[in-house]
Amino acid sequence: MEGGKPSLALVHQAVQALYHDPDPAGKERASAWLGELQRSLYAWEIADQLLQLKQDVESCYFAAQTMKMKIQTSFHELPADTHTALRDSLLSHIENLKDLSPVIVTQLALAIADLALQMASWKGCVHTLIEKYSSEVSSMLVLVEILTVLPEEVHSRSLRIGANRRAEIIQDLACYSNMVVSLLVSCVEKVGGSEGMLIKVVRCLGSWFNLGVLDSSLLADNQLLLILFQVLQRDETSTNLHEAATDCVCSALCVVENADASVPLAARLFQGVLTLETAYHMAVAREDLDKVLNYCRIFTELCETFLDAMVRSPGQGVGDLHTLELLLICAGHPQYEVVDITFNFWYRLGEHLYNTNNAVLNGIFRPYVQRLLYALARHCQLDPDHEGIPEDMDDFGEFRMRVSDLVKDIIFLVGSTECFSQLYSTLKEGSPPWEVTEAVLFIMATIAKTVDPESNPMLPEVLEQLVLLPQTVHPAVRYTSMELVGEMSKVVNHHPRCLDPVLRYLMEGLKEKALASVAAKGIHNICSMCRDHMTQHFQTLLDIARALDTFALSPNAAVELLKGTVLVLSRLPSEKVAECLSDLCAVQVTALQKLLSQEGKPADPTVWLDRLAAIFRHTNPVVENGQTHPCQKVIQEVWPVLSQTLHRHQADNRIVERCCRCLRFAVRCVGKGSAPLLQPLVTQMVSVYQVHPHSCFLYLGSILVDEHGSEDSCLQGLLDMLQALCVPTFQLLEQPNGLRNHPDTVDDLFRLATRFVQRSPVTLLSSQIIVRIIQCAIAATALDHREASCSIMKFVRDLIHTGVGSKHADDFEVRKQLIGQVLQQQGQQLVTQLIHSSCFCLSPYTLPDVAEVVWEILRFDRSMFSHWLENTLQGIPKQTSGGAVTVTHQQLTDFHKQVTSAEDCKQVCGAIRDFTRLFR
């Protein structure tokens, strides 16, 4: 911190301002200043002194939180000889402050746990803590709190203690687990009447279950398990204790999943959960939704735990199908939040049965799934007093979407055709209330696409009845019926006689504000599936497209309509395509020109840019060899207005992105036919990018390289473009934290560079800019950003691959020589950075990409790579700041051997994945 160590009075003043200053600006200043203090070296001493002073809850909470944060993120700042003094100080503080506030005790408990995990010299910490605190009842709460958070922190992402230390800790905790269980039993015996203590005991037991170190055979007959189920069975149990017991039972069930050694505990848990059915019904009768949700969580966890047994031996032992009855009882609860909890189990059951593919097994589970589907249809009913159309974005709308996803996944067990027919029969034979009709139509719409139009002669009848629905029915029924009609586009294609009435029905919906968007989606589906049949209706589609803004459409629905129109347009004769496309584009171009002619602040053009982008993206006419692309002339006509729009809004990243997106699809639409645009487009891109470095220009550049990079006449111009775009890009990325602050620029830069490697590697490798690009790639390998990291690794992988693959190509030897020169200069730095980034910076999901780069270097020169890897491993840290061994000499040797002797990329990936766990 600037100005040295602040006084305690100043720190206290800032904490008070943070909590009590009525001015939000004052709170923000205090927060920023205290954040800076927490990052400084002075924080250790100041936090310790504040805890000693014990002035008030706020300053003690800030100090405890600071201690926890410093131990988690900055433990390396402390010399090893201060660790013992820090431990003793923290134990003293938690003892002195135990009655001040529970949140302070939790923060200090976390600090002590994180210290114990990192401080290798603190052997047998559990034993030390139990000996120190278990004698006095008043200290037991503190002890149980520490023993709760200690197992939770073992796998904390905030602590990079490494696999070796983690394994050592887990082994140590397993040794003392029986002692912990005995302590918890003792706590219940000594202060069993205290609900607060019982909650803490239950949470602590759950924490140790989660770590998986408890002796299951010992626990099967332990009174703690008995207490858990007694708590859950008692009607008078408080909500907090009930939730803690539920969490604990769910944790115990997770432990026994697929664990043969846990059979006694598994049987006890299974029988214990079955005894809760009566308690569930009591909670329903008392309308205690919190407890109902807890029981449902336990029943679902039970089913998930014994899913394998259920499928392997249905009805036997822990495969007893009564567990499914429990879930279906929950599905019968009137609140949809209850059945929602069970969805993950039904997904897993469906996946299991789909992979097993056993008709007999499917027959056993089919009745349960059928009952579930009827329950879901009931839960999807809107309130009888609901007005208007169904809402998509509220909680209930999102629940219906989850129902839709689940039904699609499990419908194979019942058969979509059979289910569709049964649902339709319920509507045909009875006269249900509107909300029941709407819910049934919703489920039918969910499965409509999976129904075979050839095997179900009833389908045209369904369509005929839907389009005859009177306008007097509830708007929600009309809305969902239009959704169903749109989903039945495959049926319309198979029965063309249905096309005219279906189109008329959807066109009517288009004129109504509430139904316009769903009708537009339906028209898009029909156009998409019935393209050839729809060519006779193209003029109607064109008329709709011209009058798009007269309908009450959402922007997305308007785009969907245009997309459907151009899908049909692509099936027209070649001579009509250009004329009709010009008509379609003219509406959007006219609107853009009108905006450009306005004085003052320009209006937002994104609606029309998005529509143009949709038109170009989905126009894909058949073009014979040697024939001029019918869209080429149209795109040249549109270019001037796009250029002017880009110029007018060049400072606005969002609008520039939309312009670039539009141009990208225009270029993709006509391919090499976009050559006349190349020179003016690149000139404008480079010009604007110098002032406003929007990353989308780099992405657009990559599209131009992809389309024209294999043409000799365009190569020099494209290389000049790359070099011109790189200058401001490197200036941006070389700023402090430039790579982290501009991941989109990194992503798009390496997309552009990769396209060059794919289209003309020799051109890029022979250029002056290649060294800077490779240096940037090496520096950026440490960037933990999914898309950017993927682009960087793909660039480096493809670059090196040019010296390995396509050995029969004319320029292979040139490529190999150029790659050899690159690796000679940058190889050691690249390998060191890749390994360092994998161990200390990157998320595990990026490691397969790293492995591909390493594999290509191995293929290019195995002996050189072996030497570079050896040098890298010599410089890697072998110990943590807490004195724990991170990686042994044998582990380094094994890793080197595994990678250098690998026979495929998968082996490299496995070795890197295992090695990096030592540092996480």
ZAMARGU-4260 file (C-alpha; in steps of 0.2 Angstrom, whole numbers, plus 5000, padded with zeros to 4 digits):
<rodrens>
0) 5000/5000/5000 | 5006/5018/4996 | 5011/5027/5012 | 5016/5012/5022 | 5007/5002/5035
5) 4990/5011/5040 | 4985/5014/5059 | 4973/5002/5067 | 4962/5018/5070 | 4961/5021/5051
10) 4957/5003/5047 | 4943/5003/5060 | 4936/5019/5053 | 4936/5012/5035 | 4927/4996/5042
15) 4914/5007/5050 | 4912/5017/5034 | 4910/5001/5024 | 4895/4995/5035 | 4887/5011/5041
20) 4891/5026/5029 | 4874/5032/5022 | 4883/5038/5006 | 4885/5024/4994 | 4901/5033/4987
25) 4908/5032/5004 | 4905/5014/5005 | 4913/5011/4988 | 4929/5020/4993 | 4930/5011/5010
30) 4928/4994/5001 | 4941/4998/4988 | 4954/5004/5001 | 4951/4989/5012 | 4953/4978/4997
35) 4970/4985/4994 | 4974/4983/5012 | 4969/4964/5011 | 4981/4962/4996 | 4996/4970/5005
40) 5009/4962/5017 | 5002/4973/5031 | 4986/4963/5031 | 4993/4949/5042 | 4998/4959/5056
45) 4983/4971/5056 | 4971/4957/5055 | 4979/4949/5070 | 4979/4965/5080 | 4961/4968/5076
50) 4956/4951/5082 | 4966/4954/5098 | 4957/4971/5101 | 4940/4963/5099 | 4932/4980/5097
55) 4916/4976/5088 | 4908/4963/5077 | 4912/4972/5061 | 4931/4974/5063 | 4932/4956/5070
60) 4923/4949/5055 | 4934/4959/5043 | 4949/4953/5052 | 4944/4935/5052 | 4939/4936/5033
65) 4956/4944/5029 | 4965/4930/5038 | 4955/4917/5029 | 4958/4925/5012 | 4977/4928/5015
70) 4980/4910/5020 | 4970/4904/5005 | 4978/4915/4992 | 4994/4922/4999 | 5001/4909/5011
75) 5018/4910/5001 | 5021/4927/5009 | 5024/4920/5026 | 5042/4913/5031 | 5040/4894/5036
80) 5046/4899/5054 | 5030/4909/5057 | 5018/4895/5053 | 5017/4888/5071 | 5015/4905/5078
85) 5001/4909/5066 | 4992/4893/5070 | 4993/4896/5089 | 4987/4914/5087 | 4972/4908/5076
90) 4967/4895/5089 | 4968/4908/5103 | 4957/4920/5093 | 4944/4907/5089 | 4943/4903/5108
95) 4942/4921/5113 | 4929/4926/5100 | 4918/4911/5101 | 4903/4920/5109 | 4904/4936/5098
100) 4896/4930/5082 | 4894/4913/5073 | 4900/4920/5056 | 4917/4926/5064 | 4919/4908/5071
105) 4916/4901/5054 | 4928/4912/5045 | 4942/4908/5058 | 4937/4890/5057 | 4940/4891/5038
110) 4957/4900/5041 | 4962/4886/5053 | 4957/4872/5041 | 4966/4880/5026 | 4981/4883/5037
115) 4981/4864/5042 | 4979/4858/5024 | 4994/4869/5019 | 5006/4867/5034 | 5015/4851/5031
120) 5023/4852/5049 | 5006/4852/5058 | 5005/4833/5059 | 4989/4825/5066 | 4979/4841/5067
125) 4962/4832/5070 | 4970/4824/5086 | 4978/4841/5091 | 4961/4850/5090 | 4951/4836/5098
130) 4963/4835/5113 | 4963/4854/5115 | 4944/4858/5114 | 4934/4842/5118 | 4936/4843/5137
135) 4924/4858/5139 | 4906/4859/5133 | 4908/4878/5129 | 4922/4874/5117 | 4914/4860/5108
140) 4904/4871/5096 | 4921/4878/5090 | 4928/4861/5088 | 4914/4854/5078 | 4914/4870/5067
145) 4932/4867/5063 | 4930/4848/5060 | 4915/4853/5048 | 4925/4864/5037 | 4941/4854/5037
150) 4935/4840/5025 | 4925/4853/5014 | 4941/4863/5011 | 4951/4847/5006 | 4945/4849/4988
155) 4943/4868/4988 | 4948/4877/4972 | 4955/4891/4982 | 4969/4880/4988 | 4981/4873/4976
160) 4989/4860/4988 | 4992/4847/4974 | 4987/4828/4973 | 5001/4822/4984 | 4997/4833/4999
165) 4979/4830/4996 | 4981/4811/4996 | 4992/4813/5012 | 4978/4823/5021 | 4964/4812/5016
170) 4974/4797/5023 | 4977/4807/5039 | 4959/4811/5041 | 4954/4793/5037 | 4965/4788/5052
175) 4956/4800/5064 | 4938/4797/5057 | 4933/4785/5070 | 4939/4798/5083 | 4928/4811/5075
180) 4913/4800/5075 | 4915/4796/5094 | 4917/4814/5097 | 4901/4818/5088 | 4892/4804/5098
185) 4899/4812/5114 | 4893/4829/5109 | 4875/4823/5107 | 4876/4814/5124 | 4883/4829/5133
190) 4872/4843/5125 | 4858/4832/5116 | 4845/4844/5121 | 4853/4859/5111 | 4846/4860/5094
195) 4860/4871/5088 | 4873/4858/5093 | 4863/4844/5085 | 4862/4854/5069 | 4881/4857/5070
200) 4884/4838/5073 | 4873/4833/5059 | 4882/4845/5047 | 4899/4839/5053 | 4894/4821/5050
205) 4888/4825/5032 | 4905/4834/5029 | 4915/4818/5033 | 4903/4808/5023 | 4906/4819/5008
210) 4925/4816/5010 | 4922/4797/5009 | 4934/4793/5023 | 4921/4786/5036 | 4921/4768/5041
215) 4904/4762/5034 | 4903/4746/5043 | 4906/4755/5060 | 4893/4768/5055 | 4879/4756/5050
220) 4876/4752/5068 | 4881/4769/5075 | 4868/4778/5085 | 4871/4794/5074 | 4862/4785/5060
225) 4847/4781/5071 | 4847/4799/5077 | 4847/4806/5059 | 4831/4796/5054 | 4823/4800/5071
230) 4825/4818/5067 | 4818/4816/5050 | 4803/4806/5056 | 4798/4818/5070 | 4784/4830/5065
235) 4790/4843/5077 | 4808/4844/5070 | 4813/4862/5065 | 4815/4867/5047 | 4834/4870/5050
240) 4838/4854/5058 | 4827/4845/5046 | 4837/4852/5031 | 4854/4848/5040 | 4848/4830/5042
245) 4842/4829/5024 | 4859/4835/5018 | 4868/4822/5029 | 4857/4807/5023 | 4859/4813/5004
250) 4878/4814/5007 | 4878/4796/5015 | 4868/4789/5000 | 4881/4797/4988 | 4895/4788/4998
255) 4887/4770/4996 | 4883/4772/4977 | 4892/4758/4968 | 4902/4754/4984 | 4902/4736/4988
260) 4911/4738/5004 | 4897/4748/5010 | 4884/4735/5009 | 4878/4735/5028 | 4877/4754/5028
265) 4868/4754/5011 | 4855/4742/5018 | 4852/4753/5033 | 4851/4769/5023 | 4839/4760/5011
270) 4827/4754/5025 | 4829/4770/5034 | 4823/4781/5019 | 4808/4769/5016 | 4802/4773/5034
275) 4800/4791/5029 | 4785/4789/5018 | 4773/4792/5032 | 4782/4808/5037 | 4781/4814/5019
280) 4762/4812/5020 | 4761/4821/5036 | 4771/4835/5029 | 4759/4836/5014 | 4745/4836/5026
285) 4752/4851/5036 | 4757/4860/5020 | 4775/4861/5025 | 4783/4863/5008 | 4801/4864/5015
290) 4800/4847/5023 | 4791/4840/5007 | 4805/4846/4996 | 4818/4838/5008 | 4809/4821/5008
295) 4808/4822/4989 | 4827/4826/4989 | 4830/4810/4999 | 4819/4799/4989 | 4827/4805/4973
300) 4845/4802/4980 | 4840/4785/4985 | 4834/4781/4968 | 4850/4788/4960 | 4861/4778/4972
305) 4853/4762/4968 | 4849/4765/4950 | 4862/4752/4944 | 4854/4739/4956 | 4837/4744/4950
310) 4841/4741/4932 | 4852/4725/4935 | 4839/4716/4947 | 4823/4726/4947 | 4812/4722/4962
315) 4826/4713/4972 | 4835/4720/4987 | 4840/4738/4985 | 4833/4737/4967 | 4816/4737/4975
320) 4804/4747/4963 | 4795/4754/4978 | 4808/4768/4977 | 4800/4773/4961 | 4783/4773/4969
325) 4790/4786/4981 | 4795/4797/4967 | 4778/4796/4959 | 4770/4800/4975 | 4781/4816/4975
330) 4775/4819/4957 | 4757/4819/4963 | 4761/4834/4975 | 4751/4849/4968 | 4767/4861/4968
335) 4778/4858/4953 | 4794/4862/4962 | 4793/4845/4971 | 4792/4834/4955 | 4806/4846/4947
340) 4818/4839/4960 | 4816/4821/4953 | 4820/4826/4935 | 4839/4821/4935 | 4835/4803/4941
345) 4822/4801/4927 | 4835/4807/4914 | 4848/4795/4921 | 4836/4781/4921 | 4831/4785/4903
350) 4850/4785/4898 | 4853/4769/4907 | 4839/4760/4898 | 4842/4767/4881 | 4860/4761/4882
355) 4855/4744/4889 | 4842/4742/4875 | 4833/4728/4882 | 4814/4726/4878 | 4810/4716/4893
360) 4818/4729/4905 | 4809/4743/4896 | 4793/4734/4898 | 4796/4734/4917 | 4799/4752/4918
365) 4786/4758/4905 | 4771/4759/4917 | 4781/4770/4929 | 4786/4782/4915 | 4768/4782/4908
370) 4762/4788/4926 | 4776/4801/4926 | 4770/4808/4909 | 4752/4810/4915 | 4758/4819/4931
375) 4769/4830/4921 | 4755/4835/4909 | 4745/4839/4925 | 4759/4850/4932 | 4760/4859/4915
380) 4742/4866/4917 | 4741/4885/4918 | 4730/4892/4932 | 4711/4892/4927 | 4711/4911/4929
385) 4726/4914/4918 | 4724/4927/4905 | 4733/4928/4888 | 4746/4916/4881 | 4758/4906/4891
390) 4774/4915/4898 | 4791/4908/4893 | 4802/4918/4904 | 4794/4916/4922 | 4798/4902/4934
395) 4783/4891/4928 | 4788/4894/4909 | 4805/4888/4913 | 4798/4873/4922 | 4788/4869/4907
400) 4803/4870/4896 | 4812/4857/4908 | 4797/4846/4906 | 4798/4847/4888 | 4817/4842/4888
405) 4813/4827/4900 | 4799/4821/4890 | 4809/4821/4874 | 4823/4810/4883 | 4811/4797/4890
410) 4797/4796/4877 | 4806/4781/4869 | 4801/4770/4884 | 4782/4773/4880 | 4783/4776/4862
415) 4780/4793/4855 | 4767/4787/4842 | 4757/4778/4855 | 4758/4792/4868 | 4753/4805/4855
420) 4738/4795/4850 | 4733/4793/4869 | 4734/4811/4872 | 4724/4816/4857 | 4711/4803/4862
425) 4709/4812/4879 | 4705/4828/4870 | 4694/4819/4857 | 4683/4809/4868 | 4680/4821/4882
430) 4677/4840/4884 | 4691/4845/4897 | 4693/4862/4903 | 4704/4874/4893 | 4719/4873/4905
435) 4719/4853/4903 | 4717/4855/4884 | 4732/4867/4883 | 4743/4856/4894 | 4739/4841/4883
440) 4743/4851/4867 | 4759/4856/4875 | 4765/4838/4878 | 4759/4833/4861 | 4770/4848/4854
445) 4785/4841/4863 | 4784/4824/4855 | 4777/4829/4838 | 4793/4828/4829 | 4797/4811/4835
450) 4781/4803/4829 | 4782/4794/4812 | 4770/4802/4799 | 4769/4786/4789 | 4764/4774/4804
455) 4750/4785/4811 | 4735/4788/4800 | 4727/4799/4813 | 4740/4813/4811 | 4731/4822/4797
460) 4715/4822/4807 | 4724/4830/4822 | 4730/4844/4810 | 4712/4846/4803 | 4705/4848/4820
465) 4718/4860/4826 | 4716/4872/4811 | 4697/4872/4814 | 4699/4878/4832 | 4687/4893/4834
470) 4694/4910/4838 | 4684/4910/4854 | 4694/4897/4863 | 4706/4903/4876 | 4721/4912/4869
475) 4733/4900/4877 | 4725/4885/4869 | 4726/4894/4852 | 4745/4899/4855 | 4750/4881/4860
480) 4739/4873/4845 | 4749/4884/4833 | 4765/4878/4842 | 4759/4860/4839 | 4755/4864/4821
485) 4773/4871/4818 | 4780/4855/4826 | 4770/4844/4814 | 4779/4851/4799 | 4785/4833/4795
490) 4767/4827/4794 | 4762/4842/4782 | 4777/4837/4771 | 4770/4819/4771 | 4752/4824/4768
495) 4753/4840/4756 | 4734/4841/4756 | 4736/4848/4773 | 4747/4862/4768 | 4735/4875/4762
500) 4723/4875/4777 | 4739/4874/4789 | 4746/4890/4780 | 4729/4899/4781 | 4728/4895/4800
505) 4746/4901/4803 | 4743/4917/4792 | 4728/4921/4803 | 4738/4920/4818 | 4751/4931/4811
510) 4738/4945/4811 | 4735/4944/4830 | 4747/4953/4842 | 4748/4938/4855 | 4750/4925/4842
515) 4761/4933/4828 | 4778/4926/4835 | 4772/4908/4837 | 4764/4909/4820 | 4780/4915/4812
520) 4789/4901/4820 | 4777/4889/4813 | 4778/4896/4796 | 4797/4894/4797 | 4796/4876/4802
525) 4784/4873/4787 | 4796/4882/4775 | 4810/4872/4782 | 4802/4855/4781 | 4791/4857/4765
530) 4803/4868/4754 | 4798/4860/4737 | 4779/4861/4741 | 4781/4879/4747 | 4788/4886/4731
535) 4770/4888/4725 | 4767/4900/4740 | 4783/4910/4738 | 4774/4926/4732 | 4764/4925/4749
540) 4780/4923/4759 | 4787/4938/4749 | 4772/4949/4753 | 4774/4945/4771 | 4792/4948/4771
545) 4789/4965/4763 | 4776/4970/4776 | 4786/4962/4791 | 4785/4978/4802 | 4766/4978/4801
550) 4765/4962/4811 | 4768/4962/4830 | 4783/4951/4829 | 4798/4949/4841 | 4815/4952/4832
555) 4819/4934/4833 | 4802/4929/4826 | 4804/4941/4811 | 4821/4934/4808 | 4814/4916/4808
560) 4801/4921/4795 | 4814/4928/4784 | 4825/4912/4786 | 4810/4902/4781 | 4807/4913/4766
565) 4825/4911/4759 | 4825/4892/4762 | 4811/4891/4750 | 4819/4905/4739 | 4834/4893/4737
570) 4823/4880/4728 | 4817/4893/4715 | 4824/4892/4697 | 4841/4901/4696 | 4834/4916/4686
575) 4821/4920/4699 | 4833/4919/4714 | 4842/4935/4711 | 4826/4945/4707 | 4817/4938/4723
580) 4833/4940/4734 | 4835/4958/4728 | 4817/4961/4733 | 4819/4954/4750 | 4835/4964/4753
585) 4828/4980/4746 | 4816/4982/4761 | 4830/4981/4773 | 4842/4992/4763 | 4828/5005/4761
590) 4826/5005/4780 | 4845/5007/4783 | 4846/5021/4770 | 4832/5030/4779 | 4842/5029/4795
595) 4858/5035/4787 | 4848/5051/4780 | 4843/5056/4798 | 4852/5071/4806 | 4859/5070/4823
600) 4862/5055/4834 | 4860/5040/4822 | 4846/5027/4826 | 4850/5009/4830 | 4851/4999/4813
605) 4853/4981/4821 | 4836/4975/4817 | 4839/4977/4799 | 4857/4971/4799 | 4851/4955/4808
610) 4838/4953/4795 | 4850/4955/4781 | 4862/4943/4790 | 4848/4930/4791 | 4844/4932/4772
615) 4862/4929/4767 | 4866/4915/4779 | 4851/4904/4773 | 4851/4908/4755 | 4859/4893/4747
620) 4854/4890/4729 | 4860/4877/4717 | 4874/4884/4707 | 4881/4874/4692 | 4900/4874/4688
625) 4905/4890/4679 | 4889/4898/4683 | 4889/4916/4691 | 4882/4915/4708 | 4864/4922/4707
630) 4867/4932/4724 | 4883/4940/4718 | 4875/4955/4710 | 4863/4958/4725 | 4877/4958/4738
635) 4887/4971/4727 | 4871/4981/4727 | 4869/4980/4746 | 4888/4983/4750 | 4887/5003/4749
640) 4874/5004/4762 | 4883/4992/4773 | 4899/5002/4771 | 4890/5018/4775 | 4882/5010/4791
645) 4899/5004/4796 | 4907/5021/4794 | 4893/5030/4803 | 4893/5018/4818 | 4912/5014/4819
650) 4914/5018/4837 | 4899/5007/4843 | 4906/4989/4845 | 4889/4981/4846 | 4883/4988/4829
655) 4900/4985/4821 | 4899/4967/4826 | 4882/4966/4818 | 4889/4974/4802 | 4903/4962/4802
660) 4891/4947/4805 | 4881/4953/4790 | 4896/4954/4779 | 4903/4937/4785 | 4887/4929/4779
665) 4887/4938/4763 | 4905/4933/4759 | 4900/4915/4764 | 4884/4915/4753 | 4894/4919/4737
670) 4911/4912/4741 | 4924/4917/4729 | 4911/4927/4720 | 4914/4940/4734 | 4931/4944/4726
675) 4926/4962/4720 | 4922/4966/4738 | 4939/4961/4744 | 4949/4977/4741 | 4936/4990/4747
680) 4931/4980/4762 | 4949/4976/4768 | 4953/4995/4766 | 4938/5000/4776 | 4942/4986/4790
685) 4960/4991/4792 | 4956/5010/4792 | 4942/5008/4806 | 4953/4996/4816 | 4967/5008/4818
690) 4955/5019/4828 | 4943/5007/4835 | 4951/4990/4837 | 4934/4979/4837 | 4939/4961/4837
695) 4925/4956/4825 | 4936/4964/4811 | 4949/4950/4815 | 4935/4937/4814 | 4929/4944/4797
700) 4947/4944/4791 | 4948/4925/4795 | 4933/4922/4784 | 4941/4932/4769 | 4956/4922/4771
705) 4946/4906/4772 | 4937/4910/4756 | 4951/4918/4746 | 4967/4912/4754 | 4971/4898/4741
710) 4970/4911/4727 | 4988/4917/4722 | 4981/4933/4716 | 4973/4938/4733 | 4987/4931/4745
715) 4998/4947/4745 | 4983/4958/4749 | 4977/4946/4763 | 4995/4946/4770 | 4995/4965/4770
720) 4978/4965/4779 | 4985/4953/4792 | 5000/4963/4795 | 4990/4980/4796 | 4978/4972/4808
725) 4992/4965/4819 | 5000/4982/4823 | 4986/4989/4834 | 4981/4972/4840 | 4999/4969/4848
730) 4998/4987/4855 | 4982/4982/4864 | 4988/4965/4870 | 5005/4972/4876 | 4996/4984/4888
735) 4996/4978/4907 | 4984/4964/4908 | 4981/4966/4890 | 4978/4948/4886 | 4966/4945/4901
740) 4956/4961/4897 | 4954/4957/4879 | 4951/4938/4877 | 4939/4941/4862 | 4954/4950/4853
745) 4965/4935/4857 | 4952/4923/4851 | 4949/4931/4834 | 4967/4935/4831 | 4972/4917/4832
750) 4957/4912/4822 | 4964/4923/4808 | 4981/4917/4810 | 4975/4899/4809 | 4965/4902/4793
755) 4981/4908/4785 | 4990/4892/4791 | 4976/4881/4784 | 4976/4891/4767 | 4994/4896/4764
760) 5006/4891/4777 | 5022/4895/4767 | 5015/4913/4764 | 5013/4916/4783 | 5029/4906/4789
765) 5039/4917/4776 | 5032/4933/4782 | 5040/4946/4795 | 5025/4945/4806 | 5026/4927/4810
770) 5038/4929/4824 | 5027/4942/4833 | 5012/4930/4831 | 5021/4915/4839 | 5028/4926/4853
775) 5010/4932/4857 | 5004/4914/4856 | 5017/4908/4868 | 5013/4922/4880 | 4994/4919/4879
780) 4995/4901/4882 | 4993/4905/4901 | 4976/4914/4897 | 4962/4904/4906 | 4948/4908/4894
785) 4939/4894/4885 | 4937/4901/4868 | 4953/4911/4867 | 4963/4896/4874 | 4955/4884/4861
790) 4960/4896/4847 | 4978/4898/4853 | 4981/4880/4854 | 4973/4876/4837 | 4984/4889/4829
795) 5000/4882/4837 | 4994/4864/4833 | 4990/4867/4815 | 5006/4877/4813 | 5017/4863/4818
800) 5006/4850/4809 | 5011/4859/4793 | 5028/4852/4795 | 5022/4834/4799 | 5006/4831/4788
805) 5003/4831/4769 | 5021/4824/4766 | 5017/4822/4747 | 5013/4840/4744 | 5025/4850/4733
810) 5030/4862/4746 | 5032/4849/4761 | 5050/4851/4762 | 5049/4870/4762 | 5036/4869/4776
815) 5046/4857/4786 | 5062/4868/4785 | 5052/4883/4790 | 5044/4875/4805 | 5061/4868/4810
820) 5067/4886/4811 | 5053/4892/4821 | 5055/4878/4834 | 5074/4880/4835 | 5071/4898/4840
825) 5055/4896/4851 | 5053/4877/4855 | 5060/4878/4872 | 5050/4893/4877 | 5034/4885/4870
830) 5036/4869/4879 | 5041/4877/4896 | 5026/4889/4894 | 5014/4875/4889 | 5019/4864/4904
835) 5019/4879/4916 | 5002/4885/4910 | 4994/4868/4912 | 5000/4866/4930 | 4997/4883/4936
840) 4985/4893/4925 | 4973/4883/4914 | 4957/4874/4918 | 4957/4855/4916 | 4945/4856/4901
845) 4959/4865/4891 | 4972/4850/4893 | 4966/4840/4878 | 4970/4855/4867 | 4987/4857/4875
850) 4990/4838/4873 | 4987/4840/4854 | 5001/4854/4853 | 5013/4843/4863 | 5009/4828/4852
855) 5013/4838/4836 | 5030/4844/4843 | 5033/4826/4847 | 5029/4820/4830 | 5040/4833/4822
860) 5056/4830/4833 | 5054/4818/4847 | 5072/4819/4853 | 5072/4838/4853 | 5056/4838/4863
865) 5063/4826/4876 | 5077/4838/4879 | 5065/4853/4880 | 5054/4844/4892 | 5068/4839/4903
870) 5074/4857/4905 | 5056/4862/4909 | 5054/4849/4923 | 5071/4854/4931 | 5064/4871/4934
875) 5047/4866/4941 | 5044/4870/4959 | 5045/4854/4970 | 5038/4860/4986 | 5024/4871/4992
880) 5026/4886/5003 | 5019/4876/5017 | 5033/4863/5016 | 5023/4849/5007 | 5031/4839/4993
885) 5022/4844/4977 | 5031/4832/4965 | 5044/4819/4968 | 5059/4815/4957 | 5051/4798/4953
890) 5035/4807/4947 | 5045/4819/4936 | 5054/4804/4928 | 5038/4795/4925 | 5030/4810/4917
895) 5044/4813/4906 | 5045/4794/4901 | 5026/4794/4898 | 5025/4809/4887 | 5041/4805/4877
900) 5036/4787/4873 | 5018/4791/4870 | 5011/4782/4854 | 4996/4793/4852 | 4988/4810/4858
905) 4977/4801/4870 | 4992/4795/4880 | 5000/4812/4880 | 4983/4819/4887 | 4982/4806/4900
910) 5000/4810/4906 | 4997/4829/4907 | 4981/4827/4916 | 4988/4816/4929 | 5004/4827/4931
915) 4994/4843/4933 | 4984/4836/4947 | 5000/4837/4957 | 4999/4856/4957 | 4980/4859/4959
</rodrens>
